[in-house]
Amino acid sequence: MICVNCFHEKTRVTNSRPHKKQSGTWRRRQCESCQTTFTTYEKAALDETVRIHYASPPSTTTAAFSLSKLTLSIAASFSHDRTARQLHSLPLAETVEQLLISQVRHPSADDIAATTHQVLKRFDELAALHYAASHGLVAPTRRRGPGRPSIK
Ligand SMILES: [Zn+2]
């Protein structure tokens, strides 16, 4: 890996630590020329390796997971906040990807939508609402008639 400081072509790993709960590894690298040390993070990607099942009756189609497509669909949920859209769409998509890798063995399009919604909800309620509306995830509103107490 190229040095981030002087672009020297050789750096060596001085320390590495696997993540216990995620599929990733931290590495401490040092440049052989200027001695600058920096950290890299290696993580698994869903890209290309995982086929996502899209149920579209009567047939089921599969396609490779696309981080850029997910980033775009998240960006589309931030029409109310341009700054957040530019700054956070990609990191949010990466968060969704890492959650899927660590929690779902064979993610489907529904799993991706549900996880994305969950991540957006923690980050920005309005973006989560936009996302839910455009992905058909709107939860049914609970109605309780007047004068009818809930039974526990
Ligand atoms: Zn260097």
Backbone and ligand atoms as CSV (ligand in chain L), in Angstrom:
chain,resi,resn,atom,element,x,y,z
A,1,MET,N,N,0.836,-1.203,0.000
A,1,MET,CA,C,0.000,0.000,0.000
A,1,MET,C,C,0.874,1.258,0.000
A,2,ILE,N,N,0.427,2.251,-0.739
A,2,ILE,CA,C,1.185,3.506,-0.866
A,2,ILE,C,C,1.063,4.345,0.408
A,3,CYS,N,N,2.153,5.013,0.777
A,3,CYS,CA,C,2.159,5.868,1.964
A,3,CYS,C,C,1.213,7.060,1.757
A,4,VAL,N,N,0.413,7.360,2.802
A,4,VAL,CA,C,-0.532,8.474,2.696
A,4,VAL,C,C,0.165,9.824,2.826
A,5,ASN,N,N,1.385,9.803,3.303
A,5,ASN,CA,C,2.126,11.045,3.528
A,5,ASN,C,C,3.025,11.418,2.349
A,6,CYS,N,N,3.870,10.475,1.902
A,6,CYS,CA,C,4.845,10.815,0.854
A,6,CYS,C,C,4.629,10.018,-0.439
A,7,PHE,N,N,3.616,9.148,-0.462
A,7,PHE,CA,C,3.298,8.313,-1.629
A,7,PHE,C,C,4.397,7.318,-1.995
A,8,HIS,N,N,5.295,7.056,-1.058
A,8,HIS,CA,C,6.296,6.010,-1.248
A,8,HIS,C,C,5.542,4.693,-1.437
A,9,GLU,N,N,6.073,3.831,-2.290
A,9,GLU,CA,C,5.304,2.636,-2.645
A,9,GLU,C,C,5.361,1.482,-1.656
A,10,LYS,N,N,6.259,1.568,-0.694
A,10,LYS,CA,C,6.334,0.454,0.250
A,10,LYS,C,C,6.039,0.855,1.691
A,11,THR,N,N,5.022,0.204,2.248
A,11,THR,CA,C,4.724,0.359,3.670
A,11,THR,C,C,4.647,-1.040,4.253
A,12,ARG,N,N,4.953,-1.161,5.531
A,12,ARG,CA,C,4.853,-2.489,6.138
A,12,ARG,C,C,3.873,-2.471,7.304
A,13,VAL,N,N,3.279,-3.631,7.541
A,13,VAL,CA,C,2.307,-3.770,8.621
A,13,VAL,C,C,3.063,-3.942,9.931
A,14,THR,N,N,2.784,-3.061,10.897
A,14,THR,CA,C,3.466,-3.174,12.185
A,14,THR,C,C,2.572,-3.809,13.242
A,15,ASN,N,N,1.273,-3.798,13.001
A,15,ASN,CA,C,0.350,-4.375,13.971
A,15,ASN,C,C,-0.977,-4.634,13.265
A,16,SER,N,N,-1.644,-5.707,13.618
A,16,SER,CA,C,-2.977,-5.933,13.061
A,16,SER,C,C,-3.843,-6.590,14.113
A,17,ARG,N,N,-5.109,-6.268,14.054
A,17,ARG,CA,C,-6.024,-6.766,15.073
A,17,ARG,C,C,-7.356,-7.107,14.432
A,18,PRO,N,N,-7.728,-8.374,14.466
A,18,PRO,CA,C,-9.042,-8.701,13.885
A,18,PRO,C,C,-10.167,-8.217,14.788
A,19,HIS,N,N,-11.270,-7.825,14.194
A,19,HIS,CA,C,-12.459,-7.448,14.953
A,19,HIS,C,C,-13.134,-8.702,15.448
A,20,LYS,N,N,-13.541,-8.692,16.706
A,20,LYS,CA,C,-14.153,-9.904,17.236
A,20,LYS,C,C,-15.582,-10.100,16.748
A,21,LYS,N,N,-16.319,-8.995,16.595
A,21,LYS,CA,C,-17.734,-9.159,16.271
A,21,LYS,C,C,-18.071,-8.810,14.832
A,22,GLN,N,N,-17.102,-8.305,14.085
A,22,GLN,CA,C,-17.371,-7.975,12.692
A,22,GLN,C,C,-16.328,-8.643,11.824
A,23,SER,N,N,-16.647,-8.740,10.527
A,23,SER,CA,C,-15.669,-9.334,9.622
A,23,SER,C,C,-14.743,-8.244,9.117
A,24,GLY,N,N,-13.831,-7.822,9.980
A,24,GLY,CA,C,-12.896,-6.779,9.573
A,24,GLY,C,C,-11.602,-6.850,10.340
A,25,THR,N,N,-10.561,-6.201,9.862
A,25,THR,CA,C,-9.267,-6.177,10.536
A,25,THR,C,C,-8.641,-4.785,10.455
A,26,TRP,N,N,-8.186,-4.320,11.592
A,26,TRP,CA,C,-7.420,-3.068,11.633
A,26,TRP,C,C,-5.956,-3.386,11.386
A,27,ARG,N,N,-5.269,-2.556,10.622
A,27,ARG,CA,C,-3.830,-2.727,10.465
A,27,ARG,C,C,-3.132,-1.400,10.683
A,28,ARG,N,N,-2.008,-1.487,11.390
A,28,ARG,CA,C,-1.167,-0.322,11.579
A,28,ARG,C,C,-0.038,-0.473,10.574
A,29,ARG,N,N,0.162,0.536,9.723
A,29,ARG,CA,C,1.208,0.458,8.707
A,29,ARG,C,C,2.236,1.555,8.915
A,30,GLN,N,N,3.454,1.260,8.498
A,30,GLN,CA,C,4.505,2.268,8.579
A,30,GLN,C,C,5.216,2.379,7.241
A,31,CYS,N,N,5.456,3.634,6.821
A,31,CYS,CA,C,6.146,3.886,5.557
A,31,CYS,C,C,7.639,3.604,5.725
A,32,GLU,N,N,8.202,2.919,4.755
A,32,GLU,CA,C,9.617,2.587,4.834
A,32,GLU,C,C,10.496,3.785,4.503
A,33,SER,N,N,9.920,4.805,3.908
A,33,SER,CA,C,10.695,5.984,3.540
A,33,SER,C,C,10.616,7.091,4.605
A,34,CYS,N,N,9.405,7.573,4.908
A,34,CYS,CA,C,9.278,8.705,5.829
A,34,CYS,C,C,8.877,8.272,7.246
A,35,GLN,N,N,8.652,6.995,7.448
A,35,GLN,CA,C,8.322,6.419,8.771
A,35,GLN,C,C,6.941,6.813,9.306
A,36,THR,N,N,6.144,7.487,8.493
A,36,THR,CA,C,4.789,7.827,8.938
A,36,THR,C,C,3.995,6.545,9.203
A,37,THR,N,N,3.238,6.536,10.300
A,37,THR,CA,C,2.369,5.386,10.558
A,37,THR,C,C,0.920,5.797,10.322
A,38,PHE,N,N,0.143,4.872,9.787
A,38,PHE,CA,C,-1.279,5.125,9.582
A,38,PHE,C,C,-2.053,3.816,9.696
A,39,THR,N,N,-3.355,3.946,9.845
A,39,THR,CA,C,-4.209,2.782,10.066
A,39,THR,C,C,-5.047,2.483,8.839
A,40,THR,N,N,-5.149,1.208,8.510
A,40,THR,CA,C,-6.075,0.812,7.452
A,40,THR,C,C,-7.096,-0.135,8.059
A,41,TYR,N,N,-8.224,-0.209,7.425
A,41,TYR,CA,C,-9.272,-1.096,7.905
A,41,TYR,C,C,-9.743,-1.980,6.771
A,42,GLU,N,N,-9.562,-3.260,6.952
A,42,GLU,CA,C,-9.981,-4.205,5.920
A,42,GLU,C,C,-11.329,-4.794,6.313
A,43,LYS,N,N,-12.291,-4.742,5.403
A,43,LYS,CA,C,-13.599,-5.301,5.717
A,43,LYS,C,C,-14.173,-6.015,4.502
A,44,ALA,N,N,-15.058,-6.930,4.793
A,44,ALA,CA,C,-15.698,-7.676,3.719
A,44,ALA,C,C,-16.679,-6.777,2.988
A,45,ALA,N,N,-16.866,-7.033,1.713
A,45,ALA,CA,C,-17.836,-6.284,0.935
A,45,ALA,C,C,-18.872,-7.240,0.374
A,46,LEU,N,N,-20.111,-6.763,0.285
A,46,LEU,CA,C,-21.166,-7.601,-0.299
A,46,LEU,C,C,-21.086,-7.589,-1.822
A,47,ASP,N,N,-20.459,-6.545,-2.347
A,47,ASP,CA,C,-20.345,-6.397,-3.795
A,47,ASP,C,C,-19.890,-7.677,-4.486
A,48,GLU,N,N,-20.549,-8.026,-5.549
A,48,GLU,CA,C,-20.142,-9.142,-6.419
A,48,GLU,C,C,-20.295,-10.529,-5.798
A,49,THR,N,N,-20.079,-10.646,-4.486
A,49,THR,CA,C,-20.058,-11.985,-3.902
A,49,THR,C,C,-21.442,-12.481,-3.526
A,50,VAL,N,N,-22.320,-11.552,-3.157
A,50,VAL,CA,C,-23.631,-11.979,-2.676
A,50,VAL,C,C,-24.700,-11.692,-3.722
A,51,ARG,N,N,-25.470,-12.701,-4.043
A,51,ARG,CA,C,-26.589,-12.512,-4.963
A,51,ARG,C,C,-27.818,-12.161,-4.147
A,52,ILE,N,N,-28.450,-11.075,-4.514
A,52,ILE,CA,C,-29.645,-10.651,-3.805
A,52,ILE,C,C,-30.872,-11.179,-4.551
A,53,HIS,N,N,-31.786,-11.776,-3.795
A,53,HIS,CA,C,-33.002,-12.303,-4.412
A,53,HIS,C,C,-34.084,-11.246,-4.440
A,54,TYR,N,N,-34.544,-10.935,-5.622
A,54,TYR,CA,C,-35.636,-9.988,-5.778
A,54,TYR,C,C,-36.882,-10.770,-6.165
A,55,ALA,N,N,-37.804,-10.811,-5.220
A,55,ALA,CA,C,-39.039,-11.528,-5.489
A,55,ALA,C,C,-39.962,-10.637,-6.319
A,56,SER,N,N,-40.186,-11.035,-7.546
A,56,SER,CA,C,-41.133,-10.297,-8.389
A,56,SER,C,C,-41.992,-11.341,-9.081
A,57,PRO,N,N,-43.038,-11.763,-8.349
A,57,PRO,CA,C,-43.847,-12.880,-8.832
A,57,PRO,C,C,-44.236,-12.722,-10.287
A,58,PRO,N,N,-44.274,-13.792,-11.076
A,58,PRO,CA,C,-44.128,-15.172,-10.631
A,58,PRO,C,C,-42.667,-15.641,-10.559
A,59,SER,N,N,-41.750,-14.823,-10.971
A,59,SER,CA,C,-40.364,-15.294,-10.970
A,59,SER,C,C,-39.537,-14.571,-9.901
A,60,THR,N,N,-38.438,-15.186,-9.521
A,60,THR,CA,C,-37.502,-14.545,-8.604
A,60,THR,C,C,-36.213,-14.292,-9.368
A,61,THR,N,N,-35.762,-13.067,-9.363
A,61,THR,CA,C,-34.521,-12.762,-10.060
A,61,THR,C,C,-33.425,-12.481,-9.043
A,62,THR,N,N,-32.197,-12.673,-9.443
A,62,THR,CA,C,-31.095,-12.346,-8.547
A,62,THR,C,C,-30.175,-11.338,-9.232
A,63,ALA,N,N,-29.563,-10.517,-8.430
A,63,ALA,CA,C,-28.601,-9.556,-8.938
A,63,ALA,C,C,-27.529,-9.354,-7.874
A,64,ALA,N,N,-26.361,-8.914,-8.281
A,64,ALA,CA,C,-25.305,-8.656,-7.318
A,64,ALA,C,C,-25.663,-7.440,-6.479
A,65,PHE,N,N,-25.295,-7.486,-5.206
A,65,PHE,CA,C,-25.490,-6.331,-4.338
A,65,PHE,C,C,-24.681,-5.165,-4.895
A,66,SER,N,N,-25.264,-3.974,-4.893
A,66,SER,CA,C,-24.552,-2.804,-5.388
A,66,SER,C,C,-24.547,-1.697,-4.344
A,67,LEU,N,N,-23.363,-1.408,-3.827
A,67,LEU,CA,C,-23.247,-0.344,-2.825
A,67,LEU,C,C,-23.617,1.007,-3.424
A,68,SER,N,N,-23.282,1.206,-4.702
A,68,SER,CA,C,-23.601,2.502,-5.305
A,68,SER,C,C,-25.106,2.688,-5.492
A,69,LYS,N,N,-25.803,1.586,-5.842
A,69,LYS,CA,C,-27.267,1.687,-5.962
A,69,LYS,C,C,-27.898,1.996,-4.615
A,70,LEU,N,N,-27.393,1.329,-3.578
A,70,LEU,CA,C,-27.922,1.568,-2.237
A,70,LEU,C,C,-27.654,3.018,-1.819
A,71,THR,N,N,-26.448,3.497,-2.118
A,71,THR,CA,C,-26.091,4.890,-1.805
A,71,THR,C,C,-27.056,5.860,-2.487
A,72,LEU,N,N,-27.379,5.579,-3.751
A,72,LEU,CA,C,-28.299,6.453,-4.489
A,72,LEU,C,C,-29.703,6.425,-3.906
A,73,SER,N,N,-30.147,5.227,-3.491
A,73,SER,CA,C,-31.512,5.160,-2.957
A,73,SER,C,C,-31.580,5.840,-1.591
A,74,ILE,N,N,-30.468,5.814,-0.853
A,74,ILE,CA,C,-30.424,6.543,0.413
A,74,ILE,C,C,-30.376,8.043,0.137
A,75,ALA,N,N,-29.565,8.431,-0.839
A,75,ALA,CA,C,-29.455,9.853,-1.195
A,75,ALA,C,C,-30.813,10.421,-1.580
A,76,ALA,N,N,-31.624,9.602,-2.260
A,76,ALA,CA,C,-32.947,10.051,-2.691
A,76,ALA,C,C,-33.861,10.353,-1.506
A,77,SER,N,N,-33.534,9.799,-0.333
A,77,SER,CA,C,-34.356,10.024,0.858
A,77,SER,C,C,-34.009,11.328,1.561
A,78,PHE,N,N,-32.940,11.977,1.100
A,78,PHE,CA,C,-32.498,13.207,1.741
A,78,PHE,C,C,-32.796,14.450,0.906
A,79,SER,N,N,-33.959,14.447,0.228
A,79,SER,CA,C,-34.298,15.611,-0.593
A,79,SER,C,C,-34.485,16.852,0.277
A,80,HIS,N,N,-34.752,16.657,1.568
A,80,HIS,CA,C,-34.990,17.773,2.483
A,80,HIS,C,C,-33.688,18.339,3.066
A,81,ASP,N,N,-32.580,17.627,2.841
A,81,ASP,CA,C,-31.334,18.031,3.488
A,81,ASP,C,C,-30.143,17.727,2.577
A,82,ARG,N,N,-29.780,18.722,1.774
A,82,ARG,CA,C,-28.726,18.514,0.774
A,82,ARG,C,C,-27.374,18.179,1.384
A,83,THR,N,N,-27.068,18.850,2.498
A,83,THR,CA,C,-25.777,18.626,3.147
A,83,THR,C,C,-25.681,17.193,3.660
A,84,ALA,N,N,-26.727,16.758,4.322
A,84,ALA,CA,C,-26.736,15.390,4.847
A,84,ALA,C,C,-26.642,14.386,3.702
A,85,ARG,N,N,-27.337,14.710,2.590
A,85,ARG,CA,C,-27.310,13.805,1.445
A,85,ARG,C,C,-25.881,13.620,0.939
A,86,GLN,N,N,-25.156,14.739,0.809
A,86,GLN,CA,C,-23.792,14.656,0.297
A,86,GLN,C,C,-22.837,14.000,1.282
A,87,LEU,N,N,-23.001,14.342,2.550
A,87,LEU,CA,C,-22.050,13.845,3.546
A,87,LEU,C,C,-22.312,12.420,3.987
A,88,HIS,N,N,-23.585,12.043,4.078
A,88,HIS,CA,C,-23.890,10.818,4.797
A,88,HIS,C,C,-24.429,9.650,3.973
A,89,SER,N,N,-24.782,9.877,2.704
A,89,SER,CA,C,-25.380,8.788,1.923
A,89,SER,C,C,-24.457,7.575,1.825
A,90,LEU,N,N,-23.201,7.803,1.479
A,90,LEU,CA,C,-22.265,6.681,1.356
A,90,LEU,C,C,-21.950,6.017,2.699
A,91,PRO,N,N,-21.581,6.798,3.746
A,91,PRO,CA,C,-21.343,6.145,5.038
A,91,PRO,C,C,-22.554,5.354,5.536
A,92,LEU,N,N,-23.766,5.874,5.302
A,92,LEU,CA,C,-24.968,5.152,5.736
A,92,LEU,C,C,-25.111,3.841,4.957
A,93,ALA,N,N,-24.850,3.897,3.648
A,93,ALA,CA,C,-24.925,2.679,2.828
A,93,ALA,C,C,-23.894,1.665,3.306
A,94,GLU,N,N,-22.716,2.137,3.679
A,94,GLU,CA,C,-21.677,1.233,4.182
A,94,GLU,C,C,-22.081,0.613,5.514
A,95,THR,N,N,-22.762,1.410,6.350
A,95,THR,CA,C,-23.260,0.884,7.616
A,95,THR,C,C,-24.269,-0.238,7.362
A,96,VAL,N,N,-25.176,0.002,6.406
A,96,VAL,CA,C,-26.177,-1.015,6.056
A,96,VAL,C,C,-25.471,-2.279,5.569
A,97,GLU,N,N,-24.472,-2.099,4.721
A,97,GLU,CA,C,-23.737,-3.251,4.178
A,97,GLU,C,C,-23.093,-4.067,5.301
A,98,GLN,N,N,-22.445,-3.370,6.240
A,98,GLN,CA,C,-21.774,-4.086,7.329
A,98,GLN,C,C,-22.770,-4.785,8.242
A,99,LEU,N,N,-23.935,-4.158,8.468
A,99,LEU,CA,C,-24.970,-4.799,9.281
A,99,LEU,C,C,-25.467,-6.062,8.597
A,100,LEU,N,N,-25.673,-5.972,7.277
A,100,LEU,CA,C,-26.150,-7.131,6.522
A,100,LEU,C,C,-25.125,-8.262,6.592
A,101,ILE,N,N,-23.849,-7.916,6.440
A,101,ILE,CA,C,-22.799,-8.934,6.481
A,101,ILE,C,C,-22.770,-9.636,7.834
A,102,SER,N,N,-22.930,-8.846,8.909
A,102,SER,CA,C,-22.798,-9.453,10.230
A,102,SER,C,C,-24.085,-10.086,10.738
A,103,GLN,N,N,-25.237,-9.732,10.139
A,103,GLN,CA,C,-26.496,-10.220,10.718
A,103,GLN,C,C,-27.318,-11.142,9.826
A,104,VAL,N,N,-27.179,-11.016,8.536
A,104,VAL,CA,C,-28.042,-11.788,7.644
A,104,VAL,C,C,-27.204,-12.685,6.735
A,105,ARG,N,N,-27.516,-13.964,6.761
A,105,ARG,CA,C,-26.692,-14.881,5.979
A,105,ARG,C,C,-26.895,-14.747,4.470
A,106,HIS,N,N,-28.143,-14.751,4.051
A,106,HIS,CA,C,-28.426,-14.587,2.629
A,106,HIS,C,C,-29.422,-13.452,2.454
A,107,PRO,N,N,-28.936,-12.227,2.469
A,107,PRO,CA,C,-29.862,-11.092,2.440
A,107,PRO,C,C,-30.697,-11.043,1.164
A,108,SER,N,N,-31.968,-10.694,1.336
A,108,SER,CA,C,-32.862,-10.504,0.198
A,108,SER,C,C,-33.049,-9.000,0.010
A,109,ALA,N,N,-33.719,-8.628,-1.057
A,109,ALA,CA,C,-33.997,-7.210,-1.294
A,109,ALA,C,C,-34.791,-6.630,-0.121
A,110,ASP,N,N,-35.697,-7.460,0.451
A,110,ASP,CA,C,-36.479,-7.004,1.603
A,110,ASP,C,C,-35.593,-6.755,2.819
A,111,ASP,N,N,-34.601,-7.643,3.027
A,111,ASP,CA,C,-33.673,-7.457,4.148
A,111,ASP,C,C,-32.911,-6.146,3.995
A,112,ILE,N,N,-32.497,-5.863,2.761
A,112,ILE,CA,C,-31.750,-4.631,2.512
A,112,ILE,C,C,-32.626,-3.421,2.812
A,113,ALA,N,N,-33.866,-3.461,2.318
A,113,ALA,CA,C,-34.790,-2.338,2.548
A,113,ALA,C,C,-35.066,-2.162,4.041
A,114,ALA,N,N,-35.287,-3.274,4.752
A,114,ALA,CA,C,-35.600,-3.203,6.182
A,114,ALA,C,C,-34.404,-2.670,6.975
A,115,THR,N,N,-33.209,-3.154,6.647
A,115,THR,CA,C,-32.002,-2.708,7.357
A,115,THR,C,C,-31.725,-1.233,7.064
A,116,THR,N,N,-31.902,-0.846,5.798
A,116,THR,CA,C,-31.686,0.551,5.427
A,116,THR,C,C,-32.639,1.462,6.192
A,117,HIS,N,N,-33.905,1.029,6.266
A,117,HIS,CA,C,-34.910,1.814,6.976
A,117,HIS,C,C,-34.546,1.961,8.454
A,118,GLN,N,N,-34.093,0.863,9.047
A,118,GLN,CA,C,-33.711,0.838,10.461
A,118,GLN,C,C,-32.531,1.796,10.715
A,119,VAL,N,N,-31.540,1.767,9.826
A,119,VAL,CA,C,-30.370,2.645,9.964
A,119,VAL,C,C,-30.773,4.111,9.785
A,120,LEU,N,N,-31.621,4.372,8.783
A,120,LEU,CA,C,-32.060,5.747,8.532
A,120,LEU,C,C,-32.873,6.289,9.699
A,121,LYS,N,N,-33.689,5.413,10.300
A,121,LYS,CA,C,-34.552,5.823,11.390
A,121,LYS,C,C,-33.731,6.333,12.578
A,122,ARG,N,N,-32.611,5.677,12.822
A,122,ARG,CA,C,-31.749,6.105,13.922
A,122,ARG,C,C,-31.022,7.403,13.582
A,123,PHE,N,N,-30.878,7.652,12.278
A,123,PHE,CA,C,-30.092,8.812,11.841
A,123,PHE,C,C,-30.958,10.033,11.588
A,124,ASP,N,N,-32.056,9.849,10.891
A,124,ASP,CA,C,-32.906,10.968,10.500
A,124,ASP,C,C,-34.309,10.447,10.214
A,125,GLU,N,N,-35.247,10.780,11.104
A,125,GLU,CA,C,-36.624,10.277,10.991
A,125,GLU,C,C,-37.264,10.606,9.644
A,126,LEU,N,N,-37.019,11.842,9.183
A,126,LEU,CA,C,-37.651,12.275,7.940
A,126,LEU,C,C,-37.120,11.479,6.738
A,127,ALA,N,N,-35.814,11.254,6.728
A,127,ALA,CA,C,-35.222,10.455,5.664
A,127,ALA,C,C,-35.781,9.032,5.702
A,128,ALA,N,N,-35.971,8.510,6.910
A,128,ALA,CA,C,-36.531,7.164,7.067
A,128,ALA,C,C,-37.944,7.108,6.505
A,129,LEU,N,N,-38.724,8.184,6.746
A,129,LEU,CA,C,-40.089,8.246,6.225
A,129,LEU,C,C,-40.094,8.277,4.696
A,130,HIS,N,N,-39.204,9.112,4.129
A,130,HIS,CA,C,-39.082,9.189,2.670
A,130,HIS,C,C,-38.750,7.813,2.097
A,131,TYR,N,N,-37.777,7.163,2.738
A,131,TYR,CA,C,-37.325,5.863,2.262
A,131,TYR,C,C,-38.457,4.838,2.341
A,132,ALA,N,N,-39.137,4.831,3.481
A,132,ALA,CA,C,-40.232,3.880,3.677
A,132,ALA,C,C,-41.331,4.085,2.641
A,133,ALA,N,N,-41.635,5.344,2.373
A,133,ALA,CA,C,-42.702,5.645,1.417
A,133,ALA,C,C,-42.343,5.164,0.012
A,134,SER,N,N,-41.090,5.361,-0.375
A,134,SER,CA,C,-40.726,4.975,-1.743
A,134,SER,C,C,-40.387,3.494,-1.871
A,135,HIS,N,N,-40.323,2.781,-0.758
A,135,HIS,CA,C,-40.052,1.341,-0.828
A,135,HIS,C,C,-41.201,0.507,-0.275
A,136,GLY,N,N,-42.354,1.129,-0.128
A,136,GLY,CA,C,-43.533,0.384,0.320
A,136,GLY,C,C,-43.413,-0.205,1.709
A,137,LEU,N,N,-42.677,0.501,2.586
A,137,LEU,CA,C,-42.462,-0.034,3.933
A,137,LEU,C,C,-43.319,0.642,4.978
A,138,VAL,N,N,-44.236,1.500,4.523
A,138,VAL,CA,C,-45.007,2.281,5.485
A,138,VAL,C,C,-45.793,1.360,6.418
A,139,ALA,N,N,-45.511,1.512,7.681
A,139,ALA,CA,C,-46.149,0.653,8.680
A,139,ALA,C,C,-47.613,1.027,8.813
A,140,PRO,N,N,-48.470,0.031,9.000
A,140,PRO,CA,C,-49.894,0.342,9.161
A,140,PRO,C,C,-50.109,1.160,10.427
A,141,THR,N,N,-50.915,2.204,10.311
A,141,THR,CA,C,-51.158,3.036,11.491
A,141,THR,C,C,-52.159,2.328,12.391
A,142,ARG,N,N,-51.880,2.391,13.656
A,142,ARG,CA,C,-52.726,1.708,14.611
A,142,ARG,C,C,-53.915,2.583,14.960
A,143,ARG,N,N,-55.087,2.018,14.815
A,143,ARG,CA,C,-56.275,2.800,15.147
A,143,ARG,C,C,-56.945,2.228,16.373
A,144,ARG,N,N,-57.320,3.142,17.232
A,144,ARG,CA,C,-58.048,2.698,18.411
A,144,ARG,C,C,-59.294,3.552,18.518
A,145,GLY,N,N,-60.415,2.904,18.500
A,145,GLY,CA,C,-61.670,3.644,18.545
A,145,GLY,C,C,-61.813,4.405,19.857
A,146,PRO,N,N,-62.534,5.519,19.813
A,146,PRO,CA,C,-62.716,6.293,21.061
A,146,PRO,C,C,-63.534,5.503,22.067
A,147,GLY,N,N,-63.145,5.588,23.299
A,147,GLY,CA,C,-63.892,4.930,24.359
A,147,GLY,C,C,-63.678,3.430,24.424
A,148,ARG,N,N,-62.717,2.948,23.649
A,148,ARG,CA,C,-62.442,1.506,23.746
A,148,ARG,C,C,-61.033,1.317,24.304
A,149,PRO,N,N,-60.954,1.114,25.605
A,149,PRO,CA,C,-59.633,0.971,26.202
A,149,PRO,C,C,-58.931,-0.285,25.701
A,150,SER,N,N,-57.621,-0.190,25.643
A,150,SER,CA,C,-56.877,-1.352,25.160
A,150,SER,C,C,-56.880,-2.443,26.223
A,151,ILE,N,N,-56.947,-3.644,25.770
A,151,ILE,CA,C,-56.966,-4.778,26.689
A,151,ILE,C,C,-55.534,-5.299,26.859
A,152,LYS,N,N,-55.149,-5.409,28.133
A,152,LYS,CA,C,-53.771,-5.851,28.340
A,152,LYS,C,C,-53.737,-7.291,28.831
L,1,ZN,ZN,ZN,6.039,7.936,3.516
